[in-house]
């Protein structure tokens, strides 16, 4: 099935999927967060991807990129990540950022480099993840990554 934009009726199911794969649930229903899901032939969510733009539109926080464990290592995660990068670039972003403590090698294969988490927070202060992580003290424990968007999905 093709990747489809998350609608309000999909948020509860997406929340359940992201909880299963241990990703942040903050802001899933916010209009500033753009999310997509990948479903199997029976309509069950097997992957997700998305981003949130900075107020000036120059930066995108890539988020909610996940694949159900049974289909990992099939290229699905790369496809979903590249989809989000291309959509973020098409929306005007020139830099992509993300938080990931566990998947650094995956993101490095897609051109991401370690970044300063405070620089990420300064570029994207109004995003749901940054606000949540700052308010809970989790920001200090996060690993930040960034890359320029220069034809990411091409």
Buried (B, 14 or more C-beta within 10 A) or exposed (E): EEBEEBEEEBBEBBEEBBEEBEBBBBBBBEEEBBBBBBBEEEEEBBBBBBBBBBEEEBBBBBBBBBBBEEBBEEEBBBBBBBBBBBBBBEEEBEBBBBBBEEBBEBBEEBBBEEBEBEEBBEBBEEBBBBBBBEEEEEBEEBBBBBBEBEEBBE
